[in-house]
Amino acid sequence: MHQHGPDPLVGPLRGTTSWWHGRPAEETPTTEPAPAARVRKRGPRKIRTELVERVRAEIEAGQYDTPERFQAALERMMEKLWD
């Protein structure tokens, strides 16, 4: 079997409109940090151990995946697809 190594592509796969038209890059001042930078400032999320334990217990007991939950998830997914 052949295994592929890491992707050798470097840089963005799509340029700005200026790049596509061969013009110099337009500088746009950003006053708000990128979303990734905001997440780093907040720090790590705390794990809700009570919730994790409850869900694990429900899964083990066979009570987590119910037809009602599947139906609710399907309805939410359909709403997102049609919005």
Sequence and secondary structure as in RCSB ss.txt:
>XXXX:A:sequence
MHQHGPDPLVGPLRGTTSWWHGRPAEETPTTEPAPAARVRKRGPRKIRTELVERVRAEIEAGQYDTPERFQAALE
RMMEKLWD
>XXXX:A:secstr
     S    S SS  HHHHTT         S  HHHHHHHH      HHHHHHHHHHHHHT SS HHHHHHHHH
HHHHHHH 
